Amino acid sequence: MLTRVCRLHGCNDLRIEEIPVSPPGPGEVLVAIGAGGICGSDLHYYQDGGFGPVRVQEPIILGHEAAGTVIATGPDASGLAQGDVVAINPSRPCGNCPYCAQGLFNHCLEMRFNGSALRMPHEQGLFRDRVVVGAGQCVRAAPGILVAEAACSEPLAVCIHAAGRAGDLAGLKVLVTGSGPIGVLCAAMAALRGAAEVVVTDLEDAPLAVARQMGATRTVNVAREPGALAPYAADKGYFDVCFECTAAAPAIRSAIESLRPLGTLVQVGVTGDVVIPLNMLVAKEIAITGTHRFQPEFAEAVALINSRAIDVRPMISQSFPLERAEEAFSAAGDRTRAVKVHLTFG
């Protein structure tokens, strides 16, 4: 059997190709992918050939946000049956390294992650019509949940982990800088966890409109209103927590300015080295914490989508069939009109 794949051969060199797909083996299932979300890392691979030290060195099938329908099961693939709609967890820690032994699976030394160019050979991704995965990677979607909703489980898991790094958010004032997919989902998590206020910033109106649908109590276009955050910096700051989702130096500075003493900056966005106002960080005793991927949170993300406690539908801006992949990537890179763009598969 052959399956179509979306494979990147180099910067702006995206090809739809066919490769063989084998029947599922022991503990495996064959999934017909229905929807796959284009992530920021996919865009960086496509537009720039990578990000930071992570570079595409060989052809790679992109995609790590995906869901589909089980069409065949191998021996011992317990808990799943033909016809089940499942979200696919792209994270496959080894289970044996020192970090896995401590339960820190997201820091696994031998992590395999679908669609990642970090390792050589690269870990191939999920943008394909059919894929064989481990049954343990699959979490069932509830009846009535769209496959496109289930495909948002991976970015939501990232934001659940980020919310956990922030601690108890009940009654707190929260700032989210950047309203891309991760920003709007962080806003949704803050609202779900009982934040009293959730203020979201961005440079574009379209993603801010989505943020308002997903839990923001106020949105600020900092390109059009560059001084709008200044009142929040008065008297040493206002917010208790900031989820910084841009990794842009001006946004990091405004976050530190707007956080009150003893506030927490959760750095979600990633980039290379940036300049930060260290004196202000120290003087206000702000805690800065990183957040990296997820592991147990993936099942929680699916459960939140299944119950629609987090309704991800507003963030799904457009969907394109696989044969229009280049158009989909172009749309995903246009923040004036898109938050999350999906590829769909036949």
C-alpha positions in Angstrom: 0.0 0.0 0.0 1.2 3.5 -0.8 0.4 6.7 1.1 0.9 10.3 0.2 3.2 12.4 2.4 4.1 16.0 2.8 7.9 16.0 2.7 10.3 18.9 3.0 13.5 18.7 0.9 14.9 22.1 1.8 13.8 25.7 2.3 10.5 26.3 0.4 10.9 22.9 -1.2 7.8 21.1 -0.2 6.8 18.0 -2.2 3.8 15.6 -2.1 5.2 12.2 -2.6 4.1 8.6 -2.2 5.8 6.0 0.1 4.9 2.5 1.1 3.1 1.9 4.4 3.2 -1.5 6.1 0.4 -3.2 8.1 0.5 -2.5 11.8 2.7 -4.8 13.9 2.3 -5.9 17.5 1.0 -3.0 19.7 0.5 -0.8 16.6 -2.5 0.7 14.7 -2.9 2.0 11.2 -4.5 5.5 11.3 -6.1 7.4 8.4 -5.0 10.9 9.2 -7.9 13.3 9.0 -6.4 16.7 10.0 -3.0 18.0 10.9 -2.1 21.4 12.3 0.8 23.4 10.9 2.9 24.4 13.8 5.4 27.3 14.1 8.2 24.7 13.9 6.8 23.4 10.7 6.8 27.0 9.3 10.4 27.5 10.4 11.5 24.3 8.7 9.7 25.3 5.5 10.7 29.0 5.4 14.1 29.0 7.0 15.3 25.4 7.0 15.1 25.2 10.8 15.3 27.3 13.9 18.3 28.0 16.1 20.7 25.1 16.0 18.0 22.7 14.7 18.4 22.4 10.9 16.8 20.2 8.3 19.7 18.0 7.0 17.7 15.4 5.1 14.2 15.1 3.6 11.6 15.1 6.4 7.9 14.5 6.6 6.5 17.4 8.5 3.8 17.5 11.1 3.3 16.6 14.8 -0.3 17.8 15.5 -2.6 15.2 14.0 -5.7 13.1 14.5 -7.4 10.5 12.4 -9.4 7.3 12.4 -8.1 3.8 13.2 -8.5 1.6 10.1 -6.6 -1.5 11.3 -5.1 -2.8 14.5 -2.1 -5.1 15.0 -1.8 -7.8 17.6 -2.0 -6.6 21.2 -3.1 -3.1 20.3 -5.4 -3.1 23.3 -8.1 -0.5 23.9 -8.5 0.6 20.3 -10.8 -0.6 17.5 -11.4 0.1 13.9 -13.4 3.3 13.5 -12.1 5.0 16.6 -11.2 8.7 16.1 -7.9 9.3 17.9 -5.5 12.2 18.7 -1.9 11.1 18.1 0.7 12.0 20.7 3.9 12.7 18.8 6.1 12.4 21.9 7.9 9.0 22.4 10.3 9.1 25.4 12.6 6.2 25.9 11.4 5.3 29.4 14.9 4.2 30.4 17.1 7.3 30.7 17.7 9.1 34.1 15.1 11.7 33.4 12.5 9.2 32.4 13.3 7.3 35.6 12.4 10.5 37.5 9.1 10.9 35.6 10.5 13.8 33.6 9.6 12.3 30.3 9.6 15.6 28.4 13.3 15.9 29.2 14.1 12.4 27.9 17.7 12.1 26.6 16.6 9.8 23.7 13.3 11.5 22.9 11.7 10.6 19.6 9.2 13.3 18.5 7.3 13.0 15.2 8.3 15.6 12.6 11.4 16.8 14.5 14.8 17.5 12.8 16.6 17.6 16.2 18.0 14.1 15.8 19.7 12.4 12.9 18.2 10.6 11.1 15.2 12.9 11.5 12.0 11.7 13.1 9.4 11.6 10.4 6.1 13.4 10.9 2.4 12.8 10.6 1.4 14.8 7.5 0.4 11.8 5.5 -2.7 9.9 4.5 -1.9 6.8 6.5 0.5 6.2 9.3 1.4 3.3 11.6 1.8 4.4 15.2 2.0 2.8 18.6 -1.4 2.2 20.2 -0.1 3.9 23.3 0.3 7.1 21.3 -3.4 7.3 20.6 -6.1 8.8 22.8 -9.7 8.4 21.7 -11.8 11.4 20.8 -15.4 11.5 22.1 -18.4 11.0 19.8 -19.2 14.3 18.1 -15.8 15.8 18.4 -14.4 16.8 15.0 -11.1 15.3 13.9 -9.9 18.9 13.5 -10.6 19.5 17.2 -8.8 16.4 18.2 -5.8 17.5 16.1 -5.4 20.5 18.5 -4.6 18.2 21.4 -0.8 18.6 21.1 -0.6 22.4 21.3 -3.2 22.3 24.1 -1.0 19.8 26.0 1.9 22.3 25.7 -0.3 25.0 27.3 -1.5 22.7 30.1 2.1 22.0 31.0 2.8 25.8 30.9 -0.1 26.5 33.2 1.2 23.9 35.6 4.6 25.7 35.6 2.7 28.9 36.7 1.1 27.3 39.7 -2.4 28.1 41.0 -4.0 30.8 38.8 -7.3 31.1 40.7 -8.1 34.8 41.2 -4.9 36.0 39.6 -4.3 38.7 37.0 -2.7 37.1 33.9 -1.0 38.6 30.9 -0.5 36.6 27.7 1.9 38.2 25.2 1.2 36.9 21.7 -2.0 35.4 20.5 -0.9 32.8 18.1 -2.1 29.2 18.7 -0.1 28.8 21.9 -1.1 32.3 23.2 -4.9 31.8 22.7 -4.7 28.3 24.3 -2.7 29.8 27.3 -5.5 32.4 27.6 -8.1 29.6 27.5 -6.2 27.7 30.2 -5.9 30.7 32.4 -9.6 31.3 32.2 -10.3 27.7 32.9 -8.0 27.7 35.9 -10.0 30.7 37.4 -7.9 33.7 36.6 -9.6 37.0 37.5 -8.3 38.8 34.4 -6.7 37.6 31.2 -5.2 40.3 29.1 -3.8 39.2 25.7 -1.5 41.3 23.4 -0.5 40.9 19.8 0.4 43.0 16.7 -2.6 41.8 14.7 -6.4 42.1 15.2 -7.4 38.7 13.8 -5.7 36.6 16.4 -6.8 38.9 19.1 -10.5 38.4 18.1 -9.9 34.6 18.5 -8.3 35.3 22.0 -11.5 37.1 23.0 -13.5 34.0 22.1 -11.2 31.7 24.1 -11.1 33.5 27.4 -9.4 36.9 27.2 -11.1 39.6 29.2 -9.2 42.3 27.3 -7.1 42.3 24.2 -4.5 44.9 23.2 -3.1 45.5 19.7 0.3 46.9 20.8 1.2 47.9 17.2 -1.8 50.3 17.1 -1.7 51.2 20.8 1.9 51.1 21.8 1.3 52.8 25.1 -1.7 50.7 26.2 0.3 48.6 28.6 1.9 51.6 30.4 -0.8 51.8 33.1 -0.1 48.2 34.0 3.5 49.1 34.7 2.6 51.8 37.3 3.4 51.2 40.9 5.9 48.4 40.1 3.4 46.4 38.0 0.0 44.8 38.0 0.0 41.2 36.7 0.7 38.2 38.9 1.6 35.9 36.0 2.6 36.3 32.4 2.7 33.6 29.7 5.2 35.1 27.3 4.5 33.4 23.9 6.5 35.5 21.4 10.1 35.3 22.5 10.5 38.8 21.2 12.7 41.1 23.3 10.1 44.0 23.3 7.4 41.7 24.5 9.6 40.2 27.2 10.5 43.7 28.4 6.8 44.8 28.5 6.0 41.6 30.4 8.6 42.3 33.1 7.6 45.9 33.3 3.9 44.9 33.8 4.5 42.1 36.4 4.1 43.0 40.0 6.9 42.2 42.5 7.2 38.5 43.1 5.3 37.8 39.9 6.0 34.9 37.6 7.1 35.0 34.0 6.4 31.7 32.2 8.6 31.7 29.1 6.7 29.7 26.5 8.0 31.2 23.2 11.5 30.1 22.0 14.2 31.8 20.0 17.9 32.5 20.2 19.6 34.8 22.6 17.6 37.9 23.6 18.3 40.9 25.7 16.3 41.1 28.9 16.1 43.9 31.6 17.9 42.0 34.2 18.0 44.8 36.8 14.3 45.1 36.7 13.9 41.3 37.0 16.1 41.3 40.0 14.7 44.4 41.7 11.1 43.1 41.4 12.1 39.6 42.5 10.3 38.1 39.5 10.5 34.4 39.0 11.2 33.3 35.5 10.4 29.8 34.5 10.8 27.8 31.3 8.2 25.3 30.0 9.0 22.5 27.6 6.5 20.3 25.8 4.4 17.9 27.9 3.8 14.2 28.6 0.9 13.2 30.9 -0.8 16.4 29.8 -1.6 15.0 26.4 -4.4 12.8 27.7 -5.7 15.7 29.8 -5.7 17.9 26.6 -7.9 15.3 24.8 -10.2 15.1 27.8 -10.6 18.9 27.8 -11.4 18.9 24.1 -13.8 16.0 24.5 -15.8 17.8 27.1 -15.3 21.2 25.3 -14.2 22.7 28.6 -11.7 24.1 26.2 -13.4 24.8 22.8 -10.7 24.9 20.2 -12.9 25.5 17.3 -12.5 29.3 17.2 -8.7 29.0 16.6 -9.0 26.8 13.5 -8.8 29.5 10.8 -8.6 27.5 7.6 -8.2 23.9 6.2 -6.6 22.9 3.0 -6.3 19.5 1.3 -2.9 17.9 1.2 -2.4 18.7 -2.5 -2.6 22.4 -1.6 0.1 22.2 1.1 2.1 25.1 -0.2 -1.0 27.3 -0.1 -1.7 26.1 3.4 1.8 27.0 4.6 1.5 30.4 3.0 -1.8 30.9 4.9 -0.3 29.7 8.1 2.5 32.2 7.9 0.0 35.1 7.4 -0.9 36.2 10.9 -3.3 38.9 9.6 -5.8 36.1 8.8 -4.8 32.9 10.5 -4.3 31.4 13.9 -4.2 27.6 13.2 -4.2 26.3 9.7 -4.9 22.6 9.1 -4.0 20.2 6.3 -6.7 17.6 5.6 -6.1 14.2 4.2 -8.1 11.8 2.0 
